[in-house]
């Protein structure tokens, strides 16, 4: 359902919390700022962390979001869109 309603937008990284996995690898959970389709500015932290989200503050990243719930975002990449979906069905 998410993908059928999702809108695409470029977002700016405004923060990126770093933590470590149990095996010591770095994980990142970025916070993005973007303007939704109504013209409202949104600041949203990604709902999960991953090693591939090693973004620098100020970097522009394509994301998709639910226009009815702008806090529901995903990074617009193969990993960002499909990884958790494929993991859930496997």
Secondary structure in CASP SS format (residue, H / E / C, confidence):
PFRMAT SS
TARGET T0000
AUTHOR 0000-0000-0000
METHOD secondary structure of the structure
MODEL  1
X C 1.00
X H 1.00
X H 1.00
X H 1.00
X H 1.00
X E 1.00
X E 1.00
X E 1.00
X E 1.00
X E 1.00
X E 1.00
X E 1.00
X E 1.00
X E 1.00
X E 1.00
X E 1.00
X E 1.00
X E 1.00
X E 1.00
X E 1.00
X C 1.00
X C 1.00
X C 1.00
X C 1.00
X C 1.00
X E 1.00
X E 1.00
X E 1.00
X E 1.00
X E 1.00
X E 1.00
X E 1.00
X E 1.00
X E 1.00
X E 1.00
X C 1.00
X C 1.00
X C 1.00
X C 1.00
X C 1.00
X E 1.00
X E 1.00
X E 1.00
X E 1.00
X E 1.00
X C 1.00
X C 1.00
X C 1.00
X C 1.00
X E 1.00
X H 1.00
X H 1.00
X H 1.00
X C 1.00
X C 1.00
X C 1.00
X C 1.00
X C 1.00
X C 1.00
X E 1.00
X E 1.00
X E 1.00
X E 1.00
X E 1.00
X E 1.00
X E 1.00
X C 1.00
X C 1.00
X E 1.00
X E 1.00
X E 1.00
X E 1.00
X E 1.00
X E 1.00
X E 1.00
X C 1.00
X C 1.00
X H 1.00
X H 1.00
X H 1.00
X H 1.00
X H 1.00
X H 1.00
X H 1.00
X H 1.00
X H 1.00
X H 1.00
X H 1.00
X H 1.00
X C 1.00
END
